Amino acid sequence: MPLSTEHLILFGLLLGVFGFLLWGRVRYDLVAFAALILALILGAVPVDAAFSGFGHPATVIIALVLIVSRGLFNSGVVEAIARVCVAGVKGIGAHIGLMSGVGGLLSAIMNNVAALSLLMPVDLEAARKGERSPSLTLMPLSFATILGGMVTLIGTPPNIVVATVREETLGEPFRMFDFAPVGIVVAVAGVLFVTLIGWRLLPSGRQKENPAVALADMTGYVFETSVSENSKLVGAPLHEAFPLAEEHDVVITGLVRNHVRLPGSARREIVQEGDILVLEGGAESIEQFVGTARLGSGDPDKQVDLLGESMAIAEAVVPVGARIAGRSATDIRLAYRHGVMLLGISRRGRSFRERVRKLQILPGDILLLYGAQDRLEHAMQWLGCLALANRGLTVLQRQKAGLAIGAFVLAILAASFGWVYLSVALGAVVVVYVIFGLVKPTEVYESVEWPVIVLLGSLIPIGNALESSGGTALMAQWILSVTEGLAPVIVLAILMIVTMCLSDVLNNVATALIAAPIGLEVAERLSLNPDPFLMAVAVAASCAFLTPIGHKNNTIVMGPGGYRFGDYWRMGLPLEILVVAVSLPAILYFWPLNG
């Protein structure tokens, strides 16, 4: 088949998307949406199919799985099970094995990012009690949750994408547990590896680092200063002083009036002459702020309760796609909008305490936040960050755990037996969770990773256009010309390795969307069963262990574990080799090439 203009446009757009994703400076959802608009303008995608990807079953199912995962999270049952499992475990090897096993099991029934979010505070607490660095256990936990997601249809987005591609091409999707035979083999082998060998491959220097503890060690001055008659702050609400304080890298932690500290941050109190402001920051920064605001003198390091009544400090990690990622606390006016201050940042083991509110936040950073207890949870949700410790910020509804599990299990059984379509079953679970208050209406929207939804909705029409125009057939032809004369199992292995390499540097959903149709074309041209090729794509697209950018879980643990970019391949490379070695025989056994 000769190259046409349409092929050149589509291949050019895909190469451009891959290039921008590798560059990493532009959000992947914006890149994908821009590619879709260009494809429409250039006529490569029909106008009537422009936004068909947003109603695609894969897009809907992924969004519903994220909401259901929030409901299971809010029920508290998963956290309780994890804490019971790790209680009293001695030895780091046993701890890693148990946490990895629990993480793998949870990821099979809920989104693997949600599973990691639940287990990471438990793991950090165990590290604190054991007086060891969390770097020894967080990466194995991240890898285990990724591995566990391969076991079921809803465990990881690539499985959902591959299943829907099969439905569109062959008329029937993979069902809930069709991935289980191969997925269990891979997950068990991977968990055994990270438990017995993997954690020992990490650099020895990381074993002495604990970024969260270092960040929480507050070294700034605590300072009391009086409000003089001619101060700029007199007569105005205290929160109006927050921008000026942020400009000087100072945190206003409280207000004292008539020798009594007012509750909380007192952000709405009108500042009066004679009030005492409690400040935290560097000595030079406080001096400059006091002078600019025309405040009186004070005694540095006077014994002041920095937290005060109902105030708290919390550590949170910044995942990919968080609202604050790529921006600073000043840019989003965090203190003014939510009454929560940013005290410090830890990035790859290095702590920042100066000018932190003007520092651009990156995915993987740990933030040290200060504010009223009732504001911290809302602020972290608004920022899109994950708490590193369970400090009672989230009110779990353990009395509804039975309802949460019962509704979920019933939906999975109904979908597995073909009584209802999976998206309908999951949608019913969401409705039940909302009606009974397990998921708040606002959480329905907050739970969805909208960048992933936009990525899927934008790339699906491009992928469909590539397939209908014969573009995937051309790519399959190129692969077969390169592998001409090789045994089919070698072609299968090459497809798997190429997909795995792409997944390490690109979004795994984008990788599955492109690789699955190519795998189908290769199988058709070789007159072989397409299922082993689809299974190979599903496994390979989920295996992103070489870099912190390949999977969201790897990015999440980067800050709390104090990992460097180059740490991941030490455990990830042998793990990916192991995955290929054990998954290929399993695929050929359960899904024969001539089946």
C-alpha positions as CSV (number, residue, x, y, z in Angstrom):
1,M,0.0,0.0,0.0
2,P,1.6,3.3,-1.1
3,L,1.9,6.3,1.3
4,S,-0.9,8.8,0.8
5,T,-1.2,12.4,1.9
6,E,-3.6,11.3,4.7
7,H,-1.0,8.8,5.9
8,L,1.7,11.5,6.0
9,I,-0.5,13.9,7.9
10,L,-1.5,11.2,10.5
11,F,2.1,9.9,10.9
12,G,3.4,13.5,11.2
13,L,0.8,14.3,13.9
14,L,1.7,11.1,15.9
15,L,5.4,11.8,15.6
16,G,4.7,15.3,16.8
17,V,2.7,14.0,19.7
18,F,5.4,11.6,20.7
19,G,8.0,14.3,20.4
20,F,6.1,16.7,22.7
21,L,5.4,13.9,25.2
22,L,9.2,13.1,25.3
23,W,10.0,16.8,25.7
24,G,7.6,16.9,28.7
25,R,7.3,20.7,28.7
26,V,3.7,20.7,27.6
27,R,0.9,18.8,29.3
28,Y,0.1,15.6,27.4
29,D,-3.7,16.3,27.3
30,L,-3.1,19.7,25.6
31,V,-0.7,18.0,23.1
32,A,-3.2,15.3,22.2
33,F,-6.1,17.8,21.9
34,A,-4.0,20.1,19.7
35,A,-3.2,17.1,17.5
36,L,-6.9,16.3,17.1
37,I,-7.8,19.9,16.1
38,L,-5.0,19.9,13.6
39,A,-6.2,16.6,12.2
40,L,-9.7,18.0,11.8
41,I,-8.4,21.2,10.1
42,L,-6.2,19.1,7.7
43,G,-9.1,16.8,6.9
44,A,-7.4,13.6,8.3
45,V,-10.2,13.0,10.8
46,P,-13.9,13.4,9.7
47,V,-15.8,16.2,11.4
48,D,-18.6,13.8,12.5
49,A,-16.0,11.7,14.4
50,A,-14.2,14.7,16.0
51,F,-15.3,14.1,19.6
52,S,-16.3,10.4,19.4
53,G,-13.4,9.5,21.6
54,F,-15.0,11.2,24.6
55,G,-18.0,8.8,24.5
56,H,-15.8,5.8,23.7
57,P,-16.3,2.9,26.1
58,A,-12.7,2.9,27.2
59,T,-12.9,6.6,28.2
60,V,-16.2,6.1,30.1
61,I,-14.9,3.0,31.9
62,I,-11.7,4.6,33.0
63,A,-13.5,7.6,34.4
64,L,-16.0,5.4,36.3
65,V,-13.2,3.2,37.7
66,L,-11.6,6.3,39.2
67,I,-14.8,7.3,40.9
68,V,-15.5,3.8,42.2
69,S,-11.9,3.7,43.6
70,R,-12.6,7.0,45.5
71,G,-15.7,5.3,47.1
72,L,-13.7,2.3,48.2
73,F,-11.0,4.7,49.5
74,N,-13.6,6.6,51.5
75,S,-15.1,3.4,53.0
76,G,-11.9,2.9,54.9
77,V,-12.0,-0.9,54.5
78,V,-8.8,-1.0,52.4
79,E,-6.8,1.0,54.8
80,A,-8.0,-1.2,57.7
81,I,-7.0,-4.3,55.9
82,A,-3.6,-2.9,55.1
83,R,-2.9,-1.8,58.6
84,V,-3.9,-5.2,60.0
85,C,-1.6,-7.0,57.5
86,V,1.5,-5.0,58.3
87,A,1.0,-4.8,62.1
88,G,3.8,-6.6,63.9
89,V,5.8,-7.5,60.7
90,K,9.5,-7.7,61.5
91,G,12.3,-7.4,58.9
92,I,12.4,-5.3,55.8
93,G,12.1,-8.2,53.4
94,A,8.9,-9.5,55.1
95,H,7.5,-6.0,55.1
96,I,8.2,-5.4,51.4
97,G,6.7,-8.8,50.5
98,L,3.5,-8.2,52.5
99,M,3.0,-4.6,51.3
100,S,3.7,-5.6,47.7
101,G,1.3,-8.5,48.0
102,V,-1.4,-6.3,49.4
103,G,-0.7,-3.6,46.8
104,G,-0.9,-6.0,44.0
105,L,-4.2,-7.5,45.2
106,L,-5.7,-4.0,45.7
107,S,-4.6,-2.9,42.2
108,A,-6.4,-5.8,40.6
109,I,-9.8,-4.5,41.9
110,M,-9.2,-0.7,41.9
111,N,-7.2,1.9,40.1
112,N,-3.5,1.3,40.9
113,V,-2.9,5.0,41.6
114,A,-5.6,4.9,44.3
115,A,-4.1,1.7,45.7
116,L,-0.7,3.4,46.1
117,S,-2.4,6.4,47.6
118,L,-3.9,4.2,50.3
119,L,-0.8,2.2,51.1
120,M,1.9,4.9,50.9
121,P,1.0,6.5,54.2
122,V,1.0,3.0,55.8
123,D,4.4,2.3,54.4
124,L,5.8,5.7,55.5
125,E,4.4,5.2,59.0
126,A,6.1,1.7,59.2
127,A,9.4,3.3,58.0
128,R,9.1,6.0,60.7
129,K,8.5,3.4,63.4
130,G,11.3,1.2,62.1
131,E,13.7,4.2,62.0
132,R,14.7,3.4,58.4
133,S,14.5,5.3,55.1
134,P,11.3,4.8,53.1
135,S,13.4,4.7,49.9
136,L,13.9,1.0,50.6
137,T,10.2,0.2,50.3
138,L,8.4,2.8,48.3
139,M,9.7,1.9,44.9
140,P,9.0,-1.8,45.4
141,L,5.4,-0.8,46.5
142,S,5.0,1.3,43.4
143,F,6.2,-1.5,41.1
144,A,3.9,-4.0,42.9
145,T,0.8,-1.8,42.4
146,I,1.6,-1.5,38.7
147,L,2.1,-5.3,38.4
148,G,-1.2,-6.0,40.2
149,G,-3.2,-3.9,37.8
150,M,-2.4,-6.4,35.0
151,V,-4.6,-9.0,36.5
152,T,-8.1,-7.7,35.7
153,L,-9.8,-5.6,33.1
154,I,-10.2,-2.6,35.4
155,G,-6.8,-2.8,37.1
156,T,-5.0,-0.5,34.6
157,P,-6.1,1.7,31.7
158,P,-4.1,-0.2,29.0
159,N,-6.2,-3.3,29.7
160,I,-9.4,-1.3,29.1
161,V,-8.0,0.1,25.9
162,V,-6.9,-3.3,24.6
163,A,-10.3,-4.8,25.4
164,T,-12.2,-2.1,23.6
165,V,-9.9,-2.4,20.6
166,R,-10.7,-6.1,20.5
167,E,-14.4,-5.4,20.7
168,E,-14.3,-3.0,17.8
169,T,-12.2,-5.3,15.6
170,L,-13.4,-8.8,16.5
171,G,-16.9,-8.0,17.9
172,E,-16.3,-9.1,21.5
173,P,-14.1,-7.5,24.2
174,F,-11.9,-9.2,26.7
175,R,-13.9,-9.9,29.8
176,M,-13.1,-9.0,33.4
177,F,-10.8,-11.9,34.2
178,D,-9.5,-12.8,30.8
179,F,-6.3,-11.0,31.8
180,A,-5.9,-13.0,35.0
181,P,-4.0,-16.1,33.8
182,V,-1.1,-14.1,32.3
183,G,-1.4,-11.2,34.8
184,I,-1.2,-13.4,37.8
185,V,2.0,-15.1,36.5
186,V,3.6,-11.8,35.8
187,A,2.5,-10.2,39.1
188,V,3.7,-13.1,41.3
189,A,7.0,-13.2,39.5
190,G,7.4,-9.4,39.8
191,V,6.4,-9.3,43.5
192,L,8.9,-12.1,44.3
193,F,11.6,-10.2,42.5
194,V,11.1,-6.8,44.3
195,T,10.8,-8.7,47.6
196,L,13.9,-10.9,47.4
197,I,16.2,-9.0,45.1
198,G,14.9,-5.7,43.7
199,W,15.1,-3.5,46.8
200,R,18.8,-4.6,47.3
201,L,19.7,-3.0,43.9
202,L,18.9,0.5,45.0
203,P,21.9,2.8,45.8
204,S,23.1,2.4,49.3
205,G,23.1,6.2,49.8
206,R,19.3,6.4,49.6
207,Q,19.0,4.2,52.7
208,K,20.1,7.1,54.9
209,E,17.7,9.6,53.4
210,N,14.2,10.5,54.7
211,P,12.9,13.6,52.8
212,A,9.7,13.9,54.8
213,V,11.4,13.9,58.1
214,A,14.0,16.4,56.9
215,L,11.3,18.7,55.6
216,A,9.3,18.5,58.7
217,D,12.3,19.6,60.8
218,M,11.4,23.2,61.0
219,T,14.5,25.4,61.3
220,G,13.0,28.9,60.6
221,Y,12.6,31.5,63.3
222,V,9.4,31.9,65.2
223,F,8.9,35.6,65.9
224,E,6.3,37.7,67.7
225,T,5.9,41.3,66.6
226,S,3.4,44.0,67.7
227,V,1.1,46.0,65.5
228,S,1.9,49.7,65.9
229,E,-0.5,52.6,65.4
230,N,0.9,53.5,61.9
231,S,1.1,49.9,60.6
232,K,-0.3,49.2,57.2
233,L,-2.2,46.3,58.6
234,V,-4.4,48.2,61.1
235,G,-8.1,48.1,60.2
236,A,-7.8,45.3,57.5
237,P,-8.6,41.6,57.7
238,L,-5.5,39.6,58.6
239,H,-5.7,37.6,55.3
240,E,-5.0,40.8,53.3
241,A,-1.5,40.7,54.8
242,F,-0.8,37.2,53.4
243,P,0.4,38.4,49.9
244,L,2.8,40.9,51.5
245,A,4.1,38.1,53.8
246,E,4.5,35.7,50.9
247,E,6.4,38.4,49.0
248,H,8.9,38.4,51.8
249,D,8.9,34.6,52.3
250,V,7.2,34.8,55.7
251,V,4.3,32.9,57.1
252,I,1.8,34.5,59.4
253,T,0.9,31.6,61.7
254,G,-1.4,33.4,64.2
255,L,-2.7,36.4,66.0
256,V,-2.5,37.2,69.7
257,R,-4.9,39.7,71.3
258,N,-5.0,40.6,75.0
259,H,-2.5,37.9,75.7
260,V,-4.8,35.2,74.2
261,R,-4.0,33.5,70.9
262,L,-7.1,33.6,68.7
263,P,-8.3,30.2,67.4
264,G,-7.0,28.9,64.0
265,S,-5.2,31.3,61.7
266,A,-7.6,34.2,62.6
267,R,-7.4,35.1,58.9
268,R,-10.7,37.0,58.9
269,E,-10.0,39.0,62.1
270,I,-9.6,42.8,61.7
271,V,-6.1,43.7,62.8
272,Q,-6.0,46.2,65.7
273,E,-3.3,48.3,67.2
274,G,-1.6,46.4,69.9
275,D,-2.2,42.9,68.4
276,I,0.7,40.5,68.2
277,L,1.4,38.7,65.0
278,V,3.1,35.3,65.1
279,L,5.5,34.9,62.2
280,E,7.6,32.0,60.9
281,G,10.5,32.4,58.5
282,G,14.2,33.3,58.1
283,A,15.6,36.0,60.3
284,E,16.3,38.3,57.3
285,S,12.9,37.7,55.7
286,I,11.1,38.5,59.0
287,E,13.1,41.7,59.4
288,Q,12.2,42.9,55.9
289,F,8.5,42.1,56.4
290,V,8.4,43.9,59.7
291,G,9.9,47.0,58.2
292,T,7.7,47.0,55.1
293,A,4.5,46.4,57.2
294,R,5.6,49.0,59.8
295,L,5.3,46.6,62.7
296,G,6.9,46.9,66.1
297,S,9.8,45.0,67.4
298,G,9.6,41.5,68.9
299,D,11.7,38.8,70.5
300,P,12.8,36.1,68.1
301,D,12.6,32.5,69.2
302,K,10.2,33.4,72.0
303,Q,8.4,30.3,73.1
304,V,5.3,30.4,70.9
305,D,3.1,27.5,69.8
306,L,3.6,27.6,66.1
307,L,0.7,25.4,65.4
308,G,-1.7,26.9,67.8
309,E,-5.2,25.6,68.6
310,S,-6.7,23.6,65.7
311,M,-3.8,24.2,63.5
312,A,-1.8,21.5,61.8
313,I,1.2,20.7,59.5
314,A,0.8,18.1,56.8
315,E,3.1,16.7,54.1
316,A,1.7,16.0,50.6
317,V,3.2,14.7,47.4
318,V,2.5,16.3,44.0
319,P,1.5,13.8,41.3
320,V,1.5,14.3,37.6
321,G,-1.4,16.5,36.5
322,A,-1.9,18.2,39.9
323,R,-3.3,21.8,39.8
324,I,-0.1,23.2,41.4
325,A,2.3,21.3,39.2
326,G,4.3,23.7,37.1
327,R,3.1,26.7,39.2
328,S,4.1,28.3,42.5
329,A,2.0,28.9,45.6
330,T,2.1,32.6,44.9
331,D,0.7,32.0,41.3
332,I,-2.4,30.2,42.6
333,R,-2.7,32.5,45.7
334,L,-2.8,29.5,48.0
335,A,-2.7,31.4,51.3
336,Y,-5.3,34.0,50.2
337,R,-7.8,31.5,48.8
338,H,-7.5,28.7,51.3
339,G,-5.7,30.1,54.4
340,V,-3.1,27.4,54.0
341,M,0.6,28.3,53.8
342,L,3.5,26.5,52.1
343,L,6.3,26.2,54.5
344,G,8.8,24.0,52.6
345,I,9.5,21.8,49.6
346,S,11.5,18.6,49.3
347,R,12.7,17.7,45.8
348,R,14.7,14.5,45.3
349,G,16.1,14.6,48.8
350,R,16.9,18.3,48.8
351,S,14.9,20.6,51.0
352,F,14.0,24.2,50.2
353,R,13.0,26.7,52.9
354,E,13.8,30.0,51.3
355,R,11.5,31.7,48.8
356,V,9.5,28.5,48.6
357,R,6.3,30.2,47.8
358,K,7.8,31.6,44.5
359,L,9.4,28.3,43.6
360,Q,7.8,26.4,40.7
361,I,6.4,23.1,41.9
362,L,7.3,19.9,40.0
363,P,5.6,16.5,40.0
364,G,7.2,14.3,42.7
365,D,7.8,17.2,45.1
366,I,6.8,17.0,48.7
367,L,5.0,20.0,50.1
368,L,5.0,21.0,53.8
369,L,1.7,22.7,54.3
370,Y,0.4,24.7,57.4
371,G,-3.1,25.7,58.2
372,A,-6.3,25.0,60.1
373,Q,-7.1,21.3,60.2
374,D,-10.4,21.7,58.6
375,R,-8.8,23.6,55.7
376,L,-5.9,21.3,54.9
377,E,-7.9,18.4,53.4
378,H,-9.8,20.7,51.1
379,A,-6.7,22.6,50.1
380,M,-4.8,19.3,49.3
381,Q,-7.8,18.1,47.2
382,W,-7.9,21.4,45.4
383,L,-4.2,21.3,44.7
384,G,-4.5,17.7,43.5
385,C,-1.9,16.4,46.0
386,L,-1.8,13.2,48.1
387,A,-1.3,13.2,51.8
388,L,1.9,11.4,53.0
389,A,0.4,10.6,56.4
390,N,-3.0,9.7,57.8
391,R,-3.6,12.6,60.2
392,G,-7.3,12.3,60.5
393,L,-7.8,14.8,57.7
394,T,-10.1,12.5,55.7
395,V,-13.2,11.3,57.5
396,L,-13.5,7.6,56.5
397,Q,-17.0,6.0,56.6
398,R,-16.1,2.6,57.9
399,Q,-19.7,1.9,58.8
400,K,-20.5,1.8,55.1
401,A,-17.6,-0.5,54.2
402,G,-20.1,-3.5,53.7
403,L,-22.2,-1.4,51.3
404,A,-19.1,-0.3,49.3
405,I,-17.8,-3.8,48.9
406,G,-21.2,-5.4,48.3
407,A,-22.1,-3.0,45.5
408,F,-18.7,-3.3,43.9
409,V,-18.7,-7.1,44.0
410,L,-22.2,-7.3,42.6
411,A,-21.3,-5.1,39.7
412,I,-18.2,-7.1,38.9
413,L,-20.2,-10.3,38.9
414,A,-22.9,-8.9,36.7
415,A,-20.4,-7.7,34.2
416,S,-18.3,-10.9,34.3
417,F,-21.4,-13.1,33.5
418,G,-22.5,-10.7,30.8
419,W,-25.7,-9.6,32.4
420,V,-24.9,-5.9,31.9
421,Y,-22.2,-4.0,30.1
422,L,-19.2,-3.1,32.3
423,S,-19.7,0.6,32.0
424,V,-23.4,0.3,33.0
425,A,-22.4,-1.9,36.0
426,L,-19.8,0.6,37.2
427,G,-22.1,3.5,36.6
428,A,-24.7,1.9,38.9
429,V,-22.0,1.5,41.6
430,V,-21.2,5.2,41.3
431,V,-24.9,6.1,41.7
432,V,-25.2,3.9,44.8
433,Y,-22.0,5.5,46.3
434,V,-23.4,9.0,45.7
435,I,-26.9,8.3,47.0
436,F,-25.5,6.8,50.3
437,G,-22.9,9.5,50.7
438,L,-19.7,7.4,50.1
439,V,-18.8,9.8,47.3
440,K,-19.8,13.5,47.5
441,P,-21.1,15.1,44.3
442,T,-18.0,17.3,44.1
443,E,-15.8,14.2,44.6
444,V,-17.3,12.6,41.5
445,Y,-15.6,15.2,39.4
446,E,-12.5,15.5,41.5
447,S,-11.8,11.8,41.3
448,V,-11.5,11.7,37.5
449,E,-8.1,12.3,36.0
450,W,-9.3,14.7,33.4
451,P,-6.0,15.0,31.6
452,V,-6.2,11.2,30.9
453,I,-9.8,11.5,29.7
454,V,-8.8,14.4,27.3
455,L,-5.8,12.3,26.1
456,L,-8.0,9.3,25.3
457,G,-10.8,11.4,23.8
458,S,-8.4,13.1,21.5
459,L,-6.2,10.2,20.4
460,I,-9.0,7.7,19.8
461,P,-10.4,9.5,16.7
462,I,-6.8,9.9,15.4
463,G,-6.2,6.2,16.0
464,N,-9.5,5.3,14.2
465,A,-8.5,7.4,11.2
466,L,-5.1,5.8,11.1
467,E,-6.7,2.4,11.0
468,S,-9.5,3.2,8.5
469,S,-6.9,4.8,6.1
470,G,-4.7,1.8,6.2
471,G,-2.0,3.4,8.3
472,T,-1.8,0.6,10.9
473,A,-1.6,-1.9,8.0
474,L,1.4,0.0,6.7
475,M,3.1,0.0,10.1
476,A,2.4,-3.7,10.4
477,Q,3.9,-4.3,7.0
478,W,7.1,-2.4,8.0
479,I,7.4,-4.5,11.1
480,L,7.0,-7.7,9.1
481,S,9.5,-6.6,6.5
482,V,12.1,-6.0,9.3
483,T,11.3,-9.3,11.0
484,E,11.0,-11.3,7.8
485,G,12.1,-15.0,8.2
486,L,11.8,-14.9,12.0
487,A,9.6,-17.2,14.0
488,P,6.2,-15.7,15.1
489,V,7.2,-15.9,18.7
490,I,10.2,-13.7,18.0
491,V,7.9,-11.2,16.2
492,L,5.7,-11.3,19.3
493,A,8.6,-10.6,21.6
494,I,9.8,-7.7,19.4
495,L,6.3,-6.1,19.5
496,M,6.3,-6.5,23.3
497,I,9.8,-5.0,23.8
498,V,9.0,-2.0,21.5
499,T,5.7,-1.4,23.3
500,M,7.5,-1.6,26.6
501,C,10.1,0.9,25.6
502,L,7.5,3.3,24.4
503,S,5.6,3.0,27.7
504,D,8.7,3.9,29.7
505,V,8.8,7.4,28.1
506,L,5.2,8.0,27.0
507,N,1.8,7.8,28.6
508,N,0.7,4.1,28.8
509,V,-2.7,4.9,27.5
510,A,-1.3,6.5,24.4
511,T,1.1,3.6,23.9
512,A,-1.8,1.0,24.1
513,L,-3.9,3.0,21.7
514,I,-1.2,2.9,19.0
515,A,0.3,-0.5,19.7
516,A,-2.9,-2.6,19.9
517,P,-4.2,-2.0,16.3
518,I,-0.7,-2.6,15.0
519,G,-0.6,-5.9,16.9
520,L,-3.9,-6.9,15.4
521,E,-2.6,-6.1,11.9
522,V,0.6,-8.1,12.4
523,A,-1.5,-11.1,13.6
524,E,-3.8,-10.9,10.6
525,R,-1.0,-10.8,8.1
526,L,0.7,-13.8,9.7
527,S,-2.7,-15.6,9.8
528,L,-2.4,-16.1,13.6
529,N,-4.6,-15.7,16.6
530,P,-4.8,-12.0,17.4
531,D,-5.3,-12.5,21.2
532,P,-1.7,-13.3,22.1
533,F,-0.6,-10.1,20.3
534,L,-3.2,-8.1,22.2
535,M,-2.2,-9.6,25.5
536,A,1.5,-8.8,24.8
537,V,0.5,-5.2,24.1
538,A,-1.5,-5.0,27.4
539,V,1.3,-6.4,29.5
540,A,4.0,-4.3,27.8
541,A,2.1,-1.1,27.9
542,S,1.6,-1.5,31.7
543,C,5.3,-2.2,32.4
544,A,6.9,1.2,32.9
545,F,9.7,0.6,35.4
546,L,12.7,2.4,33.9
547,T,11.8,6.0,34.6
548,P,9.8,8.1,37.0
549,I,7.8,9.5,34.1
550,G,6.6,6.2,32.7
551,H,3.8,5.7,35.2
552,K,2.1,8.1,37.6
553,N,2.9,5.8,40.6
554,N,6.6,6.1,39.9
555,T,6.4,9.9,40.0
556,I,4.4,9.9,43.2
557,V,7.0,8.0,45.2
558,M,9.9,9.9,43.8
559,G,9.8,12.7,46.3
560,P,8.9,10.7,49.5
561,G,11.5,8.1,48.6
562,G,14.2,10.7,47.8
563,Y,14.9,8.9,44.5
564,R,16.9,10.3,41.6
565,F,15.9,9.8,37.9
566,G,18.6,7.2,37.4
567,D,17.6,5.1,40.4
568,Y,14.6,3.6,38.6
569,W,16.5,1.5,36.0
570,R,18.5,-0.3,38.7
571,M,15.4,-2.2,39.8
572,G,13.3,-1.5,36.7
573,L,15.5,-3.0,34.0
574,P,15.9,-6.5,35.5
575,L,12.2,-6.4,36.3
576,E,11.3,-5.6,32.7
577,I,13.6,-8.4,31.5
578,L,11.9,-10.8,33.9
579,V,8.4,-9.7,32.8
580,V,9.3,-10.5,29.1
581,A,10.8,-13.8,30.2
582,V,7.8,-15.0,32.2
583,S,5.0,-13.4,30.2
584,L,5.9,-14.8,26.8
585,P,5.6,-18.4,27.8
586,A,2.4,-17.6,29.8
587,I,0.8,-15.9,26.8
588,L,1.7,-18.7,24.4
589,Y,0.3,-21.3,26.9
590,F,-3.0,-19.5,27.7
591,W,-3.5,-17.8,24.3
592,P,-1.9,-20.1,21.6
593,L,-0.7,-18.5,18.4
594,N,-2.8,-20.9,16.4
595,G,-5.7,-21.0,18.8
